[in-house]
Amino acid sequence: MLRFLAIRILQAIPVLLVMSIITFVIINAPPGDYADYLQGQMISQGNASVEAARAFAEQYRIDNGLNDPLVIRYVRWITGIVTQGDFGHSYYYNKPVSTVIAERLPRTLALALTCHILASILGISFGIIAATRQYSWIDTILSFVAFMGMTIPRFLLALVILYILAFRLDVQGIGSFHSTRYGGQDYWVGFLDFNWAKLWDLIKHVWPVIFVATLGGLAYNMRVMRANLLDTTNMQYVETARAKGLSESTVIMRHAVPNALHPLVAYQGVVLPYMLTGEIEVAIVFGLATVGPAIVGSMGLGDVMVTASFLLILGVTLIIGNIIADLLLVALDPRIRVGNDT
């Protein structure tokens, strides 16, 4: 197992390197940079002359190395990450990119993991219920929910919920994680004394993001689980288990479900980036301070270090997800071997 992990990590290094190069080149391909944004701000809001703004922008490029060739800028960026863990400096936030990542990535991962856990538990459970009650009214309702979850764009559903909350129900505090009264409080106020009021306030603010992002994953998990379980229940070994006199629930849960889970476990390799992008879409609509608005905002302003770093991290989550999926498959099915036994 350790050898397998070491091999997969070594294989991931060139993949990340190539991905970082492609990402960096694409991000820098459009014309303009952050100095152009500053130049426009000086003219439109600072009442500066065109000549003065242009001169300031050019000096800013020189001071921050924006005039350097693309290869040099890439090497400087990737070398800083590998040798010092330095993702560069954010021009817009005027702080190290690592600080921006530390502020936004934990929130994003927490939301994405919550959505993933809920989507997996509910989706697999609904899939089992639908498959064991094929063509019943329960199966029809659950299939309709899955269909809606896979066809309605997440950003559209987020816009509908935002409209209802803001303009129909007059809900305050949209776009933040907490109400004003809880913003400066800690979750742990003492030994074994948890601030449940702040947690409930957090749930009231982020539930639309969790609901929308979970719905898509739930729909996929349910459809795959239902289809696989229906196929598995017709296998010979399942019929043999029934012939031995085992109860139907034992046959389904002990023999059919574990084998029907294989495609879903393999899907875990891409599900974390999928849930991250789902959270990103909804967070952009609601304006939450997570990875999504930071990526979109940095792309619009030319803050390339922030964009490239976040996209690189999303690539890392994809690789980590695939490694975890392989380990889960080995744990689920003893017939699967790793290394030389594959």
C-alpha positions in Angstrom: 0.0 0.0 0.0 2.8 2.4 0.9 4.5 1.6 -2.4 1.3 2.3 -4.2 1.0 5.7 -2.5 4.6 6.6 -3.3 4.2 5.7 -7.0 1.0 7.7 -7.3 2.5 10.7 -5.7 5.5 10.5 -8.0 3.2 10.2 -11.0 1.3 13.2 -9.9 4.4 15.5 -9.9 4.7 15.7 -13.8 1.0 16.0 -14.1 0.9 19.0 -11.8 3.9 20.5 -13.5 2.3 20.3 -16.9 -1.0 21.6 -15.5 0.6 24.5 -13.9 2.3 25.5 -17.1 -0.9 25.3 -19.2 -2.8 27.2 -16.5 -0.2 30.0 -16.2 0.0 30.4 -20.0 -3.8 30.5 -20.5 -4.2 33.0 -17.6 -1.6 35.3 -19.1 -2.8 34.9 -22.7 -5.5 37.7 -22.7 -4.1 41.2 -23.2 -3.7 43.5 -20.2 -2.5 43.1 -16.7 -3.1 44.5 -13.2 -1.2 47.7 -14.2 -3.8 48.4 -16.8 -6.5 48.1 -14.1 -4.6 50.6 -12.0 -4.3 52.9 -14.9 -8.0 52.8 -15.6 -8.8 53.4 -11.9 -6.5 56.5 -11.8 -8.1 58.0 -14.8 -11.8 57.2 -13.9 -11.7 57.7 -10.2 -8.5 59.6 -9.4 -8.9 62.3 -12.1 -5.3 61.6 -13.3 -4.2 62.5 -16.8 -3.7 59.8 -19.3 0.1 60.4 -19.4 0.5 60.3 -15.6 -1.6 57.2 -15.3 0.3 55.5 -18.1 3.6 56.4 -16.5 2.5 55.0 -13.2 1.3 51.8 -14.8 4.6 51.3 -16.6 6.6 51.9 -13.4 4.3 49.5 -11.6 5.1 46.8 -14.2 8.9 47.4 -13.7 8.7 47.3 -9.9 6.6 44.1 -9.9 8.3 42.2 -12.8 5.2 42.3 -15.1 7.4 43.2 -18.0 9.5 40.1 -17.6 9.1 37.3 -20.2 6.4 34.8 -19.4 8.9 32.0 -18.9 10.8 34.0 -16.2 7.5 34.9 -14.4 6.4 31.2 -14.4 9.8 29.9 -13.2 9.8 32.6 -10.4 6.3 31.6 -9.4 6.7 27.8 -9.4 10.2 27.9 -7.8 8.8 30.0 -4.9 6.0 27.4 -4.4 8.4 24.4 -4.4 11.2 25.9 -2.4 9.5 28.2 0.1 5.8 27.5 -0.2 5.4 31.1 -1.5 2.6 31.5 -4.0 3.6 35.0 -4.9 2.0 38.4 -4.0 -1.5 39.4 -4.7 -1.6 42.8 -6.4 -5.3 43.5 -5.6 -5.4 42.3 -2.0 -1.8 43.6 -1.4 -0.9 40.6 0.7 0.8 37.2 0.0 -1.3 34.8 -2.0 -0.8 32.2 0.7 -2.6 34.5 3.1 -5.6 34.8 0.7 -5.6 31.0 0.3 -5.5 30.5 4.1 -8.5 32.9 4.5 -10.7 31.4 1.8 -9.7 27.8 1.1 -10.7 26.3 4.5 -14.2 27.8 4.2 -14.5 26.4 0.7 -13.3 23.0 1.6 -15.6 22.8 4.6 -18.6 23.7 2.5 -17.6 21.3 -0.3 -17.0 18.4 2.1 -20.3 19.0 3.8 -22.0 19.0 0.4 -20.2 15.9 -0.6 -21.0 14.0 2.6 -24.7 14.9 2.3 -24.8 14.1 -1.4 -23.2 10.7 -0.9 -25.4 9.7 2.1 -28.7 10.9 0.7 -27.9 9.9 -2.9 -26.9 6.3 -2.1 -29.8 5.9 0.3 -32.3 7.2 -2.2 -30.8 5.0 -4.9 -31.2 1.9 -2.8 -34.8 2.9 -1.9 -35.6 3.6 -5.6 -34.0 0.4 -6.8 -35.8 -1.9 -4.3 -39.1 -0.2 -5.1 -38.7 -0.1 -8.9 -41.6 1.6 -10.7 -43.4 2.5 -7.5 -44.6 6.0 -6.7 -41.5 6.4 -4.4 -39.2 5.5 -7.4 -41.1 8.0 -9.6 -40.7 10.9 -7.1 -37.0 10.2 -6.4 -36.3 9.8 -10.1 -38.0 13.2 -10.7 -35.8 14.8 -8.0 -32.7 13.3 -9.5 -33.7 14.5 -13.0 -34.3 18.1 -11.7 -31.0 18.1 -9.8 -29.0 17.1 -12.9 -30.7 19.4 -15.4 -31.3 22.7 -13.5 -28.1 24.8 -13.7 -26.7 25.4 -10.2 -26.2 29.1 -10.8 -29.8 29.5 -12.0 -31.2 27.7 -8.9 -29.0 29.9 -6.7 -30.3 33.1 -8.4 -33.9 31.9 -7.8 -33.2 31.3 -4.1 -31.4 34.6 -3.8 -34.3 36.4 -5.3 -36.8 34.8 -3.0 -34.7 35.4 0.1 -33.7 39.0 -0.7 -36.8 40.4 -2.4 -39.7 38.3 -1.1 -38.7 37.3 2.4 -36.4 40.3 3.0 -33.7 38.1 4.6 -30.8 40.2 5.9 -27.1 39.3 5.9 -27.0 37.5 2.5 -23.4 37.4 1.3 -21.8 36.8 4.7 -21.1 33.8 6.9 -22.4 35.3 10.1 -24.7 38.0 11.4 -23.0 41.1 12.9 -23.5 40.1 16.5 -21.7 36.7 16.0 -18.9 37.9 13.7 -16.3 38.5 16.4 -17.2 35.6 18.6 -15.3 32.3 18.9 -16.9 28.9 18.4 -15.2 27.6 21.5 -15.9 30.0 24.4 -14.4 27.7 27.0 -13.3 24.1 27.7 -16.1 21.9 26.4 -18.2 25.0 26.0 -19.2 25.3 22.3 -20.9 28.3 20.9 -24.0 26.6 19.4 -25.7 29.9 18.7 -22.9 31.0 16.3 -23.0 27.6 14.5 -26.8 27.9 14.0 -26.3 31.4 12.7 -23.7 30.0 10.3 -26.1 27.3 9.1 -28.8 30.0 8.5 -26.4 31.9 6.2 -24.9 29.1 4.2 -27.7 26.6 3.8 -28.6 27.9 0.3 -25.0 27.1 -0.9 -25.1 23.7 0.7 -28.6 22.9 -0.7 -27.8 23.9 -4.3 -24.3 22.3 -4.4 -25.6 19.1 -2.7 -28.6 18.7 -5.1 -26.4 18.0 -8.1 -24.2 15.5 -6.4 -27.2 13.8 -4.8 -28.9 13.4 -8.2 -25.8 11.8 -9.8 -25.2 9.4 -6.8 -28.9 8.3 -6.8 -29.1 7.6 -10.5 -25.9 5.6 -10.6 -26.7 3.7 -7.4 -30.2 2.9 -8.7 -29.0 1.6 -12.1 -26.1 -0.4 -10.6 -28.2 -1.9 -7.9 -30.8 -3.0 -10.4 -28.1 -4.7 -12.5 -26.5 -6.3 -9.4 -29.7 -7.8 -8.0 -30.0 -9.9 -11.2 -26.5 -11.4 -10.8 -26.1 -15.1 -10.1 -24.5 -14.7 -6.7 -27.4 -12.6 -5.5 -29.9 -15.3 -6.6 -27.7 -17.9 -4.8 -27.9 -15.8 -1.6 -31.7 -15.7 -1.9 -31.8 -19.5 -2.5 -29.9 -20.0 0.7 -32.9 -18.5 2.6 -31.3 -15.1 3.5 -33.7 -12.3 4.1 -34.1 -9.8 1.2 -32.7 -7.0 3.3 -29.6 -9.1 4.0 -29.2 -10.0 0.4 -29.4 -6.4 -0.7 -27.2 -4.8 1.9 -24.6 -7.5 2.3 -24.2 -8.8 -1.2 -25.7 -6.4 -3.8 -25.0 -3.0 -2.4 -21.2 -3.4 -1.9 -20.7 -4.4 -5.5 -23.1 -1.7 -6.8 -20.9 0.9 -4.9 -17.8 0.3 -7.1 -18.6 3.0 -9.7 -19.6 5.5 -7.1 -16.4 4.9 -5.1 -14.3 5.3 -8.3 -16.3 8.6 -8.9 -14.8 9.9 -5.7 -11.7 10.7 -7.7 -13.4 13.6 -9.4 -16.1 14.4 -6.9 -14.1 16.8 -4.7 -13.3 19.1 -7.6 -16.9 18.7 -8.7 -18.2 19.8 -5.4 -15.7 22.6 -5.2 -16.9 24.0 -8.5 -20.5 23.6 -7.4 -19.7 25.5 -4.2 -17.8 28.1 -6.3 -20.7 28.7 -8.6 -23.2 29.3 -5.8 -20.8 31.3 -3.7 -20.2 33.7 -6.6 -24.0 34.3 -6.8 -24.3 34.8 -3.0 -21.0 36.8 -2.8 -19.5 34.6 0.0 -15.8 35.1 0.8 -14.7 31.8 -0.6 -12.5 30.6 -3.5 -15.1 31.3 -6.2 -15.3 35.1 -5.9 -11.6 35.3 -5.5 -10.9 33.4 -8.7 -13.4 35.4 -10.7 -12.4 38.8 -9.3 -8.7 38.1 -9.8 -9.2 37.1 -13.4 -11.1 40.3 -14.1 -8.4 42.4 -12.5 -5.4 40.6 -13.9 -4.2 39.4 -10.5 -2.7 36.3 -12.1 -0.9 34.9 -9.0 -4.2 34.5 -7.1 -5.9 32.8 -10.1 -3.0 30.5 -11.0 -2.5 29.4 -7.4 -6.2 28.6 -6.7 -6.5 26.7 -10.0 -3.3 24.7 -9.1 -4.9 23.9 -5.8 -8.0 22.6 -7.5 -5.8 20.4 -9.6 -4.2 19.0 -6.4 -7.6 18.2 -5.0 -8.4 16.2 -8.2 -5.2 14.1 -7.8 -5.8 13.6 -4.1 -9.4 12.6 -4.8 -8.2 9.9 -7.3 -5.7 8.5 -4.9 -8.4 8.3 -2.1 -10.8 6.6 -4.6 -8.2 3.9 -5.4 -7.6 3.3 -1.7 -11.4 3.0 -1.0 -11.8 0.6 -3.9 -9.1 -1.6 -2.4 -10.8 -1.5 1.0 -14.2 -2.2 -0.5 -13.2 -5.1 -2.7 -10.5 -7.5 -1.5 -10.1 -8.8 -5.0 -8.5 -5.5 -6.0 -4.8 -5.3 -5.5 -2.3 -2.5 -5.8 1.3 -2.5 -7.0 2.5 -5.6 -8.6 -0.6 -7.5 -7.7 -3.0 -5.3 -9.7 
